[in-house]
Every structure is written in structure tokens, then in C-alpha cells.
Amino acid sequence: MCIVESINYNGIHGVLILHLFSHSHIGNPMKFLAKGIAISVFATAPLAHGSDSLTVRTISMELAKDIAHESIKACRKSGYNVSAVVVDRNGLVQAALRDDLATRFTLQIAEEKANSVILSGISSGDFRKARSDIQQELNHMDDLIVMEGALPIEIAGSRIGAIGVSGAPGGEKDELCAQQALDALAERIEFAE
């Protein structure tokens, strides 16, 4: 025989399953007590009510500005004039910097590269390789371009934003500048609150 009962203890919902064996399978009553009763409780989150608010982490303007600035400095060392755009976890611009001689279009391209990271959760170069089958369709979406040159920004495994760089002769060079900026600020990012 099996008895199933729904339980609620201090807001934790669960199911209690009590397995009872018939007397013919008991044998020794003490063994029955020791072995014959199996109890399983499956705790589940409350299904009827969710939380009315969420706590999320996102990138601050100060950190975004510094990542963008470090990206431009890294590209300058290689002789490239670029723009760097940092977007938050929702794809909203937190910082946008254009080097003195970078063309105006590099700002737009850097932002759209960063947005592809927000969409995919991976670097824009990896996304381009993974979804080459629909790259042209994705490039027709507003505020998105699937090109190499953008990386996720994460704190404790949580994506808080993305950095996009544009203007170097090749997306791999843009991405390298972004990576150098993240490396330069790695300790600050790791211990960010």
C-alpha cells in the first residue's frame, strides 16, 4: 500500500510518500520497522506564488566607462583608432567612447556587436561561427550585427553587460583590445559588488 499526501511546512511545499508493505512481506516485525517504511519528501518551490521583485546585477557607469577607455587604450598601442561601447545586461548603452580619429560609424558598429553578445550570451565571434546559418537574417535586426569584436562582461558567473569594439582592421583585433581591457580590470571586475 502507498499513501501520498501533500504537505506544507513553513512555506515549503512537498509530497510525502509512505510505502507500507503487507503483513505477508513483513516477516520479522522489527525488520519491518527498520526496512519496511520508506519516506520520501520532495521539496518544491511554491507554485502558486512567485516573488514580486527580482534582484539583478548590472554594470555601473563607472566600470563601463573604464572598460571602454581601456579598450581604446589597448587598440591605440597597436595603432588602431576605434570606438568602444559597453552595454548593460539589457543592451542599453552605459558608456560609449570614440577615439579622436575613429570614424563615426564605429560607434554604431561597436554597440551592435555588444548587443549580439547580450542576445547570445557568448562572444560575438563565437556567435558568428555558431549561427552562420542565420547570420544574414540576424544582421537585419535593429541594433544588432553579427561580427567579431565583442565580449561578455561577467561578475561571479552572472553576465552584467558586454563590450563591443570597432575600427581596427579586423574583428579579431577589436576583440583582442576588448579582452586586454577586461584583463587589465580583471581584479576589479572579480571583486565588484
C-alpha positions in Angstrom: 0.0 0.0 0.0 1.2 3.5 -0.7 0.0 6.7 0.9 0.6 10.0 -0.8 0.0 13.3 1.0 0.7 16.9 0.1 2.4 18.8 2.8 3.3 22.4 3.5 5.8 23.2 6.2 6.9 26.8 6.8 6.2 27.7 3.2 8.0 24.7 1.8 5.7 22.6 -0.3 6.3 18.9 -0.9 4.9 15.5 -1.3 5.1 12.8 1.4 5.1 9.3 0.1 4.8 6.5 2.6 5.2 3.0 1.4 3.7 0.3 3.6 4.2 -3.4 2.9 1.6 -6.0 3.6 2.0 -8.3 6.6 2.8 -11.3 4.4 6.0 -9.5 3.3 6.9 -8.3 6.8 8.5 -11.4 8.3 10.1 -10.1 11.4 8.2 -7.0 12.8 11.4 -5.3 13.8 12.8 -5.6 10.3 9.5 -4.2 9.1 10.0 -1.1 11.2 13.7 -0.8 10.2 13.3 -1.6 6.5 9.6 -1.6 5.6 8.9 2.1 5.8 10.4 4.3 3.2 9.7 8.0 3.4 10.4 10.4 0.5 9.8 14.1 0.7 10.2 16.1 -2.5 10.5 19.8 -1.7 9.4 22.1 -4.4 9.2 25.8 -4.7 5.8 27.3 -4.2 3.9 27.1 -7.4 1.1 29.4 -6.8 3.1 32.5 -5.8 6.3 33.9 -7.3 8.3 36.7 -6.0 7.0 40.2 -6.6 10.5 41.6 -7.2 13.9 40.5 -8.5 17.4 41.4 -7.5 19.7 41.6 -10.6 23.3 42.7 -11.1 24.1 45.1 -13.9 27.2 47.1 -14.8 27.8 50.5 -13.3 28.5 53.6 -15.4 31.9 53.9 -13.8 33.1 50.4 -14.6 31.6 50.6 -18.1 33.5 53.9 -18.8 36.7 52.4 -17.6 36.3 49.2 -19.7 35.6 51.3 -22.8 38.6 53.5 -22.1 41.0 50.6 -21.5 39.8 49.1 -24.8 40.6 52.2 -26.7 44.0 52.5 -25.0 44.8 48.9 -25.9 43.9 49.5 -29.6 45.9 52.8 -29.6 49.0 50.8 -28.6 48.6 48.8 -31.8 48.0 51.9 -33.9 44.2 51.5 -34.3 41.6 54.2 -33.9 38.5 52.6 -32.5 35.3 53.1 -30.7 34.3 51.1 -27.6 30.7 50.7 -26.4 29.6 49.0 -23.2 26.0 48.0 -22.8 24.3 46.7 -19.7 22.6 43.3 -19.3 19.6 44.7 -21.2 21.5 46.1 -24.2 21.3 49.7 -23.1 24.4 51.8 -23.6 26.3 52.6 -20.3 29.4 54.0 -21.9 30.4 54.9 -25.5 33.8 56.3 -26.3 35.2 57.2 -29.8 39.0 57.7 -30.2 39.9 61.0 -31.8 40.4 59.7 -35.4 37.8 56.8 -35.3 35.0 57.2 -37.8 31.5 57.9 -36.5 30.2 54.6 -37.8 32.5 52.7 -35.4 30.2 53.8 -32.5 27.2 52.2 -34.1 29.0 49.0 -35.1 30.6 48.6 -31.6 27.2 48.9 -30.0 25.6 46.4 -32.4 28.4 43.9 -31.8 27.9 44.3 -28.0 24.2 43.7 -28.4 24.9 40.4 -30.2 26.6 39.2 -27.0 23.6 40.2 -25.0 21.4 38.2 -27.4 23.6 35.1 -27.4 25.5 35.1 -24.1 28.8 34.3 -25.9 31.4 36.4 -27.7 30.2 37.9 -30.9 32.9 35.9 -32.8 31.7 32.6 -31.3 28.1 33.6 -32.1 29.0 34.3 -35.7 30.6 30.9 -36.1 27.7 29.1 -34.3 24.9 30.8 -36.2 26.4 31.4 -39.6 23.3 29.7 -41.0 21.2 32.7 -40.0 23.8 35.5 -39.8 22.2 37.5 -42.7 18.8 37.4 -41.1 20.2 38.4 -37.7 22.0 41.3 -39.4 18.7 42.7 -40.5 17.5 43.1 -36.9 17.6 46.6 -35.5 20.6 47.4 -33.2 22.4 44.1 -33.9 25.2 43.0 -36.1 26.9 39.6 -36.1 30.6 40.4 -36.4 33.6 39.5 -34.3 34.7 42.2 -31.8 32.5 41.9 -28.6 32.8 40.1 -25.3 30.6 39.4 -22.4 31.3 41.1 -19.0 30.6 38.8 -16.1 30.7 39.1 -12.3 30.6 35.8 -10.4 29.2 33.9 -13.4 26.5 36.5 -14.0 26.5 38.5 -17.2 26.2 42.1 -16.3 26.9 43.6 -19.7 29.1 43.4 -22.9 31.9 45.4 -24.5 31.9 46.0 -28.3 34.9 47.4 -30.1 35.0 48.6 -33.8 37.6 50.3 -36.0 40.6 48.0 -36.1 41.3 46.2 -39.4 39.5 43.0 -38.5 37.1 41.9 -35.8 39.7 39.7 -34.2 41.8 42.8 -33.4 38.8 44.6 -32.0 38.1 41.6 -29.8 41.7 41.4 -28.6 41.5 45.1 -27.5 38.3 44.3 -25.6 40.0 41.3 -24.0 43.0 43.3 -23.0 40.7 45.8 -21.3 38.9 43.1 -19.4 42.3 41.6 -18.4 43.5 45.0 -17.2 40.4 45.4 -15.0 40.1 41.7 -14.0 40.6 42.1 -10.3 38.2 45.0 -10.1 35.6 43.1 -12.1 36.1 39.9 -10.0 35.5 41.7 -6.7 32.8 44.1 -7.9 29.8 44.4 -5.6 
